[in-house]
Amino acid sequence: MHESSDLLAALKKLGYLHPLRDPLWWPHSGTFEVVVGAILTQQSRWEKVEVSLSALKRANLLTPEALSSADIQHIALLIKPSGFYNTKAQRLISLSQNLRNDFGSFESFCREVDREWLLSQKGIGMESADSILCYACHRPVLVVDSYTQRLLDALGYTFESYMELQEWMEQGIEENFHKIRLLYGDGTDIVTVYARFHGKIVEYAKRHIRGKEVDVAPLLNALKESI
């Protein structure tokens, strides 16, 4: 493997993503639900997050307007399956209030928000901020996470920081986008590629990472025919 576009092609060759996922991988991409999910999924399994999101949806609380004025104890009870529910409830309410105060609506938030604003919100780090930018706001941002780092470590690539890893991953896609369009078609845009690339890595990692063991054999075989 020479660059990240090779990894993307290998993952596609192996059949990722799951065909029933959202086209941009994260469920209900482009909605406020992604923002809520990005906070709930911290230190939690996605299956538990889905239970919490369903409870919030049933209670008509999956909007910044509803969450900003909700009772913290009620929210905490609804999101209890996700863990750290008191802290996460407070963060969801605070984020919703700040979103309304600074942007007015979720639509304006998606158009105007930047990483700096997101990182200034309590409980939002680099990965959560980029998940929101990519999957909620449809910005050309590639999310990298511990799965990405562990996978690349096993393939012989080590990076000093989140930003260094992200820069390497994005550069390989941007510089070879003409080749990537051969895989996905001329109508493919960079947002979709970034969103699905991260999803492919997560899906592969969940099947091939067990504890400290990272099985890259399927990838290495697929990489022989990568772009």
N, C-alpha and C positions, 0 to 999 in steps of 0.2 A: 504494500500500500504506500502510495506517495503523497496523497492528499485526501481531504475529506470527501471529495466527490467519488473517489474509489470506494470508500466505505458506504456511501449512499447507494451506489450501484449494486454492491454486494448484498446489502440488506434487501433491496428490491428484488434481486434475483432469488433470494431465499423466501420470498413471499410476504414480506411485511409491507404494509400494515394489514391488520385484520379487516376483511372486507365490509364488516357491518359497523365500523366506526364512523364517527362524524367525518366528513371530507377533510377537515383540518385536524382530525384525530381527537382533540379534546372535546368531550360532549358539550353540545349546545354552544359551540364557538360563536363569538360575536355578541354574546349576551352578558348581563351582569352576573349571571350564575358562575361564569368563569372566575370573576373577581372573588366571589365568595369561596369557590372551590379551591382557589390558589392559597387562601389562608387556612381553610379547614384541612387541607392535605398535608400540612406541615406536621411531621412526626406522626403520621397516621397512614393507614392503608386506604387506598382509594375506595374499596368496597364499603368501608365505614363512612367515608365522606359521602358516598351516594345515598346512604341511609339518612344522613343529616340533611342533605340537600332536598331529598324527598319530603322530609318533615317540614322544612322551611317553605317549600312550595305549597304543601297542603295548607299551611297557615297564611298563605299569601304574603310571605315576607322576603321574597327574592327580588326586591327592588331596593334601590338606595333610599327612596322615599319612605318605604315601610320600615326598613331596618334602622334608619336614622332616629326614629321616634319610638322604637320598640323597647319593651322592658327587658333589661339585661338578664334577669333570672329566667324569663320565658325563653329567650334565645338560647341560654346555656342549657336548658332542659332539652330543647329540640336538637341541639348539635352534640349532645353528650356522647353519642357513639364515636365521634371523631377525636375524643380525648382533649385534655387541657381546655375544657369547655368554658370555664369562667373567663380565662384569658382571651380565648378566641372570640367569645361573645362581645367582650369589651372592645376588642380590636375591630370587629365587624361594624359595630355601632359607630365607633370613632371614625373609621374610614368612610362610612356612608355619610356621616355628617360633614366631614371635610370635603368629600366629593361634591356634595350639594352646595356647600358654601363657596367653593372655589370654581366650580364648573357649571353649576345649575342643574344639569341633567347628565344622564349616562351617555347620551349621544355626544354632547359637547366634551365630556371627559374623554371619550374615545378619540376625538379629533385633536384635542389640545394637550392631553397629559404627556409628561415625559418621565424618563427614568428617575431624574432627580426628585421630582415630586413624589413618586412612588416610594423611593428609598427614604424619604423623610417621614413616611408613615410608620408608626410603631408596628413591629411584627412583619414588615416586608423587607426581605433581603433581595439579593441579586436574582436568584432563581425565580422567586415569586413575582418580582417586578417584571422580569422578561416574559414569564408565562402570561401575565396580564397584557403586556404590550402585544405579544404575538397572538394569543388565542382570543382575547376579548376585544382588542383594538385593531387586530389585523395589520400590525406593523411588521416590517421586514427585520425581525429580530429572531435569532436562533437561540433557543433555550438549551443550556448545557447543565448537566447535573452530575451527581456522584456516579450514576451509571455510565455516563459519557466518559468521565475521567477514568473509571476502572477499566472500561473496555479499551480505551486508548493506551492505558498503562500496559495492559496485557499484549497489545500489539506493538509495544516498544516506543510509544510516544508519551513523554512526560511534560507537564506544564506547571509553571510556578503559581498561577492564579486563575481565577474564573475568567477574567478578561482576556488573558493570554490564550486560554483554551478556546474561548468563544471566537476570538479573532482568527485563530488558525482554522477553525471549523467553517466560519463564514467565508473566509478568503478562498478556500478550496471550492466552495460552491459558486461564488461570484465569478471567479476566473474561468470556470468550466461550464458556465450556464448554457452555452451553446450545445455542449455535449449532453447535458442533463435534459434539454428539450427533446433530444432524440429518444430518451426513455419515456418521457411524460407527454410529449406533444407540444406543438408550437404555441398553444394557448396557455401553457403553464406559466405561473407567476412566481416570484421569489418568495412571497409570503406563504403560499401553499407548500412550496418545497421545504422551507424552513420548518413549518408546522409539522409536516409529515415526517421529516427527517428525525426530529426529536422523538416523535411517536414510534418510529421504527426502532430506534435505539432502546427505548423503554421496553417495548414488546420483546425484543431480542434478549435484553438483559434479564427480564423476568423469567425467561425460559432457560437461560444459560449461565446465570450467576447463582451460585449456591455457597453462601458463607464467603470464605476467602477465595474460593475456586471460581475462576472465570474461564469458561469453555469458549475458545475462539476458533476451534477447529472448523466448524461450519463456515465461518466467515473467511478463514484462510483459503478454503476450497473455492468459495464463491469469488474471492478477490482475484483469482487467477484469470477470471474472465471479466474483470471490472473495466470501466471505461478509462 
